[in-house]
């Protein structure tokens, strides 16, 4: 009987360790994606805001930062998942709006849509982490 308990204990500890590792990695991924999206939103708003002085060098720097963030966001997403691709499409849409000098209200709406879609997406991912972490401990 003690051998069976020992084997069960090893399997349980291994499973718990795996769940903890995955949970920790997913939480870091969620935080990273949240940071990238929020910075992308801020940089994009700054690019379109005429209240701030914008020399050629400043605009070039902001465009590089925006494009870098765009690619980082895309690389955080699953290329085969429809929910992930919705966020990607909105990021591309917002970039296109800034490249085309779209009307401010259209860009503002696009940024709000991206923020809301990302918030919904991150909430679902957070709920997934909570569920997996509690199921892994049972």
TAMOMO-V211495 format. One record per backbone hydrogen bond with DSSP energy under -1.0 kcal/mol. NH is the residue of the N-H (numbers start at 1). CO is the residue of the C=O. If there is no record, write none. Layout:
BEGIN
[[NH;CO] [NH;CO]]
END
This chain:
BEGIN
[[5;1] [6;2] [7;3] [8;4] [9;5] [10;6] [11;7] [12;8] [13;9] [14;10] [15;11] [16;12] [17;13] [18;14] [19;15] [20;16] [21;17] [22;18] [23;19] [24;20] [25;21] [26;22] [27;23] [28;24] [29;25] [30;26] [31;27] [32;28] [33;29] [34;30] [35;31] [36;32] [37;33] [38;34] [39;35] [40;36] [41;37] [42;38] [43;39] [44;40] [45;41] [46;42] [47;43] [48;44] [59;55] [60;56] [61;57] [62;58] [63;59] [64;60] [65;61] [66;62] [67;63] [68;64] [69;65] [70;66] [71;67] [72;68] [73;69] [74;70] [75;71] [76;73] [77;74] [81;78] [85;81] [86;82] [87;83] [88;84] [89;85] [90;86] [91;87] [92;88] [93;89] [94;90] [95;91] [96;92] [97;93] [98;94] [99;95] [100;96] [102;97] [107;103] [108;104] [109;105] [110;106] [111;107] [112;108] [113;109] [114;110] [115;111] [116;112] [117;113] [118;114] [119;115] [120;116] [121;117] [122;118] [123;119] [124;120] [125;121] [126;122] [127;123] [128;124] [129;125] [130;126] [131;127] [132;128] [133;129] [134;130] [135;131] [136;132]]
END
